[in-house]
Amino acid sequence: MFEHIHDEYSRMLLIDLYNAMFKANMWESLISHGDANGFQYTDNAKPLLDHMNLLNLHSGTSMAWAMSHMKNIARHGYQGYVDKFMLKDKD
């Protein structure tokens, strides 16, 4: 999973957040949130944060970066996200 992310530390953070998204069942909530404000700073995100094992390793920037990946997965599915990410990487 997340083999297209070459940095192991970044991949580890994404896997942790991805697993937490399933445990907290937050996919629909993330999709409906929109893009205007950061999702991780809302009351709705608390269950997600509670399921993260590596939350203490995130900065505000890394959390926003990881959440943008989750939002793309929520909108396009994992394979659609990978395809889109890999196409972007080739340009």
C-alpha positions as CSV (number, residue, x, y, z in Angstrom):
1,M,0.0,0.0,0.0
2,F,1.2,3.5,-0.9
3,E,4.1,1.9,-2.9
4,H,4.2,5.1,-5.0
5,I,5.3,7.0,-2.0
6,H,9.1,6.4,-2.0
7,D,9.9,8.0,1.4
8,E,9.3,5.4,4.1
9,Y,8.5,7.9,6.8
10,S,5.8,9.5,4.7
11,R,4.4,6.1,3.6
12,M,4.2,5.1,7.3
13,L,2.2,8.2,8.2
14,L,-0.2,7.7,5.3
15,I,-0.8,4.0,6.1
16,D,-1.5,5.0,9.8
17,L,-4.0,7.6,8.7
18,Y,-5.6,5.3,6.1
19,N,-6.1,2.6,8.7
20,A,-7.5,5.2,11.1
21,M,-10.0,6.4,8.4
22,F,-11.4,2.9,8.3
23,K,-11.5,2.3,12.0
24,A,-13.3,5.7,12.6
25,N,-15.4,5.2,9.5
26,M,-14.7,8.8,8.3
27,W,-14.7,8.5,4.5
28,E,-18.2,10.0,4.0
29,S,-17.5,12.7,6.5
30,L,-14.3,13.7,4.8
31,I,-16.0,13.9,1.4
32,S,-18.9,16.0,2.6
33,H,-16.6,18.4,4.5
34,G,-15.4,20.2,1.3
35,D,-12.1,22.1,0.7
36,A,-12.6,25.5,2.4
37,N,-11.2,24.5,5.8
38,G,-8.9,21.9,7.3
39,F,-10.8,18.8,8.2
40,Q,-8.4,17.7,11.0
41,Y,-9.3,20.7,13.1
42,T,-13.0,20.1,13.2
43,D,-15.0,18.3,15.9
44,N,-15.9,15.7,13.3
45,A,-12.3,14.6,13.1
46,K,-11.9,13.7,16.7
47,P,-12.8,10.0,16.2
48,L,-10.2,9.9,13.4
49,L,-7.5,11.4,15.5
50,D,-8.3,9.0,18.4
51,H,-7.6,6.0,16.0
52,M,-4.2,7.3,14.8
53,N,-1.2,5.6,16.3
54,L,1.3,8.0,14.9
55,L,-0.5,11.3,15.5
56,N,2.4,12.6,17.6
57,L,4.8,12.3,14.6
58,H,2.8,14.8,12.5
59,S,3.3,18.5,12.1
60,G,0.4,20.7,11.0
61,T,1.9,20.6,7.5
62,S,2.3,16.8,7.3
63,M,-1.2,16.3,8.6
64,A,-2.6,18.6,6.0
65,W,-0.5,16.7,3.3
66,A,-1.7,13.3,4.5
67,M,-5.3,14.5,4.7
68,S,-5.2,15.7,1.1
69,H,-4.2,12.2,0.1
70,M,-7.1,10.7,2.1
71,K,-9.5,13.2,0.5
72,N,-8.3,12.0,-2.9
73,I,-8.8,8.4,-1.9
74,A,-12.3,9.2,-0.6
75,R,-13.3,10.9,-3.8
76,H,-11.6,8.6,-6.3
77,G,-11.1,5.3,-4.5
78,Y,-7.6,4.0,-3.8
79,Q,-6.9,2.8,-7.3
80,G,-8.2,6.1,-8.8
81,Y,-6.1,8.0,-6.4
82,V,-3.0,6.0,-7.3
83,D,-3.7,6.3,-11.1
84,K,-4.2,10.1,-10.7
85,F,-1.1,10.5,-8.5
86,M,1.1,8.4,-10.8
87,L,-0.1,10.4,-13.9
88,K,0.7,13.6,-12.1
89,D,4.2,12.3,-11.3
90,K,4.9,11.5,-14.9
91,D,4.2,15.1,-16.1
